[in-house]
Amino acid sequence: MKKNIKKIILFLLDTIRKIRTIYRNYTSPSPLVYSPGHYAYKRFIDEELNESYLYFKKYFYEAIFLPKERLRKYAIETALKNDKGENKYYMEFGVYTGESTNFFSSKLNKNLNAFDSFEGFNEDWVGHAHASGDFSLNKKIPKLNKNVSLEIGWVQETLPNFIKLNPDMKINFVHMDMDTYNTSKFILENIKPYLEHKAIICFDELYNFEGWKVGEFKALTETFNENEFTYKCFSNDGAQVVIEYN
Ligand SMILES: C[S@@+](CC[C@H](N)C(=O)[O-])C[C@H]1O[C@@H](n2cnc3c(N)ncnc32)[C@H](O)[C@@H]1O
C-alpha cells in the first residue's frame, strides 16, 4: 500500500515537472527572435562570437578551458612556478575597484605594480558597449592590499616614467585589463622588451565577445608575431585568455 502511494506521488511530481518544462519552452522566446530595436546589435554579437570561435578553434586543442576565477588563479600560479626567486615584476593594468588587484596580490609575497587613472577609459571602447570615461571612480582610490604599489594617472604617462625608474626590470606576470585598443597596444609595445622568457600575460577581454577583433586581440597580434607566444588557457564563461611569452 505504502509503495503504491510513493509510486503515485513520484508519478505526479514527474508529470508536473514535464508540464512545467513544456510551458517554459513554449513561453520563453527563441534567442534567435529579436525585437527590431535590438536586431543589429544582437546580430552583431552572434556573428562576432561565431567568428571568434572559428578563429580560435585551432588553438583549443593545445590549451585548457577554465572559468574566469580559476583562469586567474591558473595564470598567477603558472607565473609563480617559473619564478626562481629573482626580483621579477608582477604588473596589472586596470585596477578599478580592486577586485582582480586584490586577488593577484594576495597570491604574491612581493609587490604587484598596478596602474590606473581611476578616471575610466581615455577613448571609446569601439566595437563594444562602453564610451570614453566609463569605469571612472572620479579618482577615488579603492581599498587595496598592502603589497599593491599603485601608479596613478594615464598609463601613457605613468608607464614610460615607471620604465625610466626601473630600466632593468624583468616582467614575469601581466594582467591586461584596460580593455581598449590604443591603450592596450601602448602597454604591450612598452613592456615587450622587459618580458621574461615564459612570462604570463592574462587578458581580460581577448576573445568570445563583440568587438574582439578591434581590442586587446588586435593590440596583441600587432605587437607579437604568432611564434612569440602560446595560448595556454581560455575562459569557458567569459572573454579571458592566458598566453605565455616564448
Ligand atoms: C575594466 S576596469 C579594470 C577592472 C579590474 N581589473 C577588475 O577586474 O576588477 C578598467 C580600468 O582601466 C582604467 N583605464 C582604462 N584606460 C586607461 C588609461 N589609458 N590609463 C589609465 N587607466 C586606464 C580605468 O580607469 C578602469 O579602472
The ligand as a Tripos MOL2 file, in Angstrom:
@<TRIPOS>MOLECULE
LIG
   27    29     1     0     0
SMALL
NO_CHARGES

@<TRIPOS>ATOM
      1 C1         37.6250   47.0840  -16.5860 C.3       1 LIG1
      2 S1         38.3620   48.1490  -15.4370 S.3       1 LIG1
      3 C2         39.5110   47.0960  -14.5760 C.3       1 LIG1
      4 C3         38.8320   46.0330  -13.7510 C.3       1 LIG1
      5 C4         39.7400   45.2810  -12.8000 C.3       1 LIG1
      6 N1         40.9240   44.7370  -13.4220 N.3       1 LIG1
      7 C5         38.9660   44.1070  -12.1830 C.2       1 LIG1
      8 O1         38.8980   43.0140  -12.7830 O.co2     1 LIG1
      9 O2         38.4320   44.2800  -11.1000 O.co2     1 LIG1
     10 C6         39.3670   49.1330  -16.4650 C.3       1 LIG1
     11 C7         40.1870   50.1670  -15.7120 C.3       1 LIG1
     12 O3         41.1980   50.6670  -16.5920 O.3       1 LIG1
     13 C8         41.3910   52.0270  -16.3580 C.3       1 LIG1
     14 N2         41.9300   52.6450  -17.5860 N.ar      1 LIG1
     15 C9         41.4690   52.4980  -18.8470 C.ar      1 LIG1
     16 N3         42.2360   53.1620  -19.7220 N.ar      1 LIG1
     17 C10        43.2150   53.7550  -19.0040 C.ar      1 LIG1
     18 C11        44.3490   54.5710  -19.3440 C.ar      1 LIG1
     19 N4         44.6010   54.9210  -20.6170 N.pl3     1 LIG1
     20 N5         45.1720   54.9670  -18.3380 N.ar      1 LIG1
     21 C12        44.9150   54.6370  -17.0560 C.ar      1 LIG1
     22 N6         43.8660   53.8800  -16.6680 N.ar      1 LIG1
     23 C13        43.0260   53.4250  -17.6400 C.ar      1 LIG1
     24 C14        40.0250   52.5680  -15.9510 C.3       1 LIG1
     25 O4         40.1350   53.7120  -15.1230 O.3       1 LIG1
     26 C15        39.4080   51.3620  -15.2180 C.3       1 LIG1
     27 O5         39.5330   51.4760  -13.8180 O.3       1 LIG1
@<TRIPOS>BOND
     1     1     2 1
     2     2     3 1
     3     2    10 1
     4     3     4 1
     5     4     5 1
     6     5     6 1
     7     5     7 1
     8     7     8 2
     9     7     9 1
    10    10    11 1
    11    11    12 1
    12    11    26 1
    13    12    13 1
    14    13    14 1
    15    13    24 1
    16    14    15 ar
    17    14    23 ar
    18    15    16 ar
    19    16    17 ar
    20    17    18 ar
    21    17    23 ar
    22    18    19 1
    23    18    20 ar
    24    20    21 ar
    25    21    22 ar
    26    22    23 ar
    27    24    25 1
    28    24    26 1
    29    26    27 1
@<TRIPOS>SUBSTRUCTURE
     1 LIG1         1 GROUP 0 **** ****
